[in-house]
Every structure is written in structure tokens, then in C-alpha cells.
């Protein structure tokens, strides 16, 4: 009975365990079915550039990291009150965008497009993105994400005078004339509250006729130009020449007041009496010339260089004053590396000189050339008569060469007398051709090639160099790869690559380690061209072993046969009995 009860208890326990196993998955399914969905998201921002006054787009991506979809979703991009100009002058401080459904385990991109205010300053702005959505059960969720936007105003305001003119090509002494010119903004930022004022007018030379005029503009946008005209008049006693007219331009850039002085030149036909002294005698015209200049023997295209030049007053009796020297080149091929391209010299005495210097750079082209450079000199004599002179020269410019290396493999360890492998790749990363490249190896080592002449390497070309080197002495050995070549101007250039090897002595020969059986013994050799003696002995030994083996086998077979015959006779005798 006890055994029977225990069996019933075991059966009952097994049934309960089976029921529990079937019930638990059902409970889990029920919990999953009847529980709340909880969609969760991460957010990241794609790179974007925000420009004041230009339509900009910020793209954010929402990554659903759960198996639950979200519904009726929308997002709000909010700026602080201080940053409200992000969305325009009257754009408020937030933007809202509908999304709809955010699928499970999916990434959804969302664009916020807006036009920032022109007055928005460059910098970093803190924003907030708010994501609002519902789950399958209708519950609402809200989550905030921090977002930082970078505003780049682009290139700053760049006001220039690309062209100017006087009707008829020149002003006539003692007459009114119109000075027409274009004021252009070559920058990417709007200039606001622009005012133009004539700066250096003089009743003895050129002055403003009629009422004083100072035109203003509410704004000059990026890459926009304005046409202006000033009513001017030249003095009746003015001397002929080019006269500088300075324009002071004040403006506001991103909330900051700025000022710039621009200079243009007016060609004036002077009075016939302008170059006479008080006694009516003709005066010699003072001339300023380019007496000399200095610059590097090789000017590489796109690289800065120092240009020094000397101006000389050739007059023997007249001092020149208020000299302005300006450097320019056609199509902007030669530019100041920094600062201005103009110089002011208060005076140069008769026969005197003035030496000036500045950093220049050249436009980056694709071939070797000579760039023109003009030096215009505008100056006055003691009576404020204006003069001008232009000197022209050329600057030979070469494409730069740049020899670089990659995939370098140098041996670190070696043994005296044993060859090691060395290799590398060289590439011309410059725009100019490398001429007459030669590669040599120097150091306490031997090579299989000595030096190697490669020849010319075009821009962007690459090749490899391989050599076997054999160290000659134990210890630390220093080696050098020497690359000698020329640029387009024929200037010799040199580049070195160094490497270091740790070299060990070759192992000494030990006779005791020699295998005696492998030693050569002239006595063991037979006649020249015959079979060696040691070979004959070896064959004899093999023959003896084979014979002994055969004898043993034959004896065993013979013994077995004899035993079999005796057993057969014994069996027959038993049958007879």
C-alpha cells in the first residue's frame, strides 16, 4: 500500500508540473498582449550649415530602439528667446513638423527648413527638439532632446570698387565732371546702413561741386552692387595726371559697426600753366621709377614669398610728396598674402629712394608660367600737382614639388654578411614634375644596386624602391636613403630617410658539431668518375643484411612445413588404432 500511494503522489506531481509548464507561456503571452507598449527613441543630427539670410535645413533622425511602433507623432524645434532670430525676423522661436507613424526598429529622418535673420551672428546656439507621440493603446509620450546648431555667416562683408569712369575718359581742368563708380559687396554677408563719404577732396585739386553729397543705402546684400555718381570739379590750375579719390564707407556687419577706405583714380587733363614757376619758367616733371626689386630665385605657385622693391625720385630739384604705390596684377594672379597691397610715402627728396616690402602669393594654376605685376605710383609735387607712373614686371612662378613616402619597410635586425630586404614607395604629391630623381644608400653596408637613377616623376605618380643591404660590422648600424632631384627651375633638392639596424656577429664554425658520417675522406673515394668506396661498403652491408633475413625466413618456413608433416603422420596413426 505504501508503494502504491507513493506512485499516486508522483503521478499527481508530474501532472501539476506539466500544467504549470503549459500555463506559464500563456501568462507571458497574456502579459505581452494586455500590457502597455513603450516605444523609445534616440535622436541624432546630420551635419548642416546655417547661414544668416539664406534658407537652411536642419535634419534630425529618430531611431526607434524597441519593437513597438509610435503613432500620431510630431516634433517641435525650439529656440530660446535670445535665439529667436534663428527662424527669421518675425519667425517666432519654434518650428513644428508632423511625422505620423514611427515604425518599430526603424530610423525616421525629419527636416526643419527655415531662413535665419540677416542679423544672426555666427556662433553656437542651444536648441531643444521635443518628440510627442502615442502608443498603440493611445497613451501619450513626450521626450526632449538637446540640439546644438552652428551658424556660419560665410565670408564677411567685402566692399570693393570693381569699376569707375569719367565721361570722355578724363576730367578737364577747371570744369565739372561726373565720377561714376560701382560699389560691390563680394562677401557672403549683408552690409547694412551703408554710407559713402568722399575723404580727401581739396580745393586746389579736385573738390565736390554744388551741395555736399553722402549717399546711404539700407543694405547691400551678398554679391550685390550699387551704382553711384559724385558731382565733382577740378581746379583751373590743376596739373595733369591721375588723382586719387578716397571713399570712406561705413556699414554695419552682424550688428557691428565697421569702416573701410577705398581708393579710385581720376585722370585729369591739366592746365598748360600748371608746370611753371612763379617767373613763368617751365618746371621739369618729377618722375618716380622702379629702381630695383628683390624676391626669391624660385617662387612656388600658391606659396607666400617676400617681395622688396625700391622707388626712386629721378628729379634733381623737386621733392615728391604723398606718394602712394599700389601693386596689382591681371586677373588677380598675384595677391597680398596678408595686409594691403598699397603703400604710402610722405615724401622722397630729389634723387632719393624709398624701399618697400610685403608678402605676396600667387594664384594656384596648373602649369608653370610668368605672372605680370604692375606697380602704380601716384604722387604730388610741392604745388600739389598730381603725377603718376606705372612700372611693369613679371614674376616667374613654378609648380611646387613634394616628394612623400608610404609603406616603408626597414630591417631592424641583421647578421654580419647576411642580406636584408628594404623597400618603400615614393609619391610626388606636388603639382610640379620631379626631375632627375636618383636614390642612393649610405652606411656601413653593401647593396646589390649601389645608387639607382629613376628619372622624372609626374605629379601624382607613385613607384616603389627595393634594395638588398648587407651589414658589414656588428653593432648599431645607421643607414640613409638619399633622394636627390630637381624642380622645374633646375634647383637641386634633397630628401633623406634614415633607418637603424641592430647587427650581430655571424655564428663561429665549431668542428665538433660536424656529422662524422658526412665528412669527406679522400681515401673513401674511388677513382675519379667511379663509384665511391663508402658506397660500395654500404651496398655490401645491405647485401649481408638481406641474405641473413632470407635465411631466417627460409628456416622458419622449413620448420613450419616439417611440423605440419609430423602432425599429419600422428593423425594417421591414431586412425589405424
Helices and strands as residue ranges (DSSP letters): H 2-34, E 41-45, E 55-64, E 70-79, G 81-87, E 94-102, E 107-115, E 123-134, E 140-151, E 159-166, E 171-172, E 176-185, E 191-198, E 206-208, E 216-220, E 225-234, E 241-253, E 256-269, E 288-294, E 299-300, E 305-313, E 320-328, G 330-332, E 334-336, E 342-348, E 353-362, E 369-380, E 386-398, E 403-409, E 413-415, E 419-428, E 434-443, E 445-447, E 451-457, E 462-471, E 475-486, E 492-504, G 511-513, G 516-518, G 522-524, H 533-576
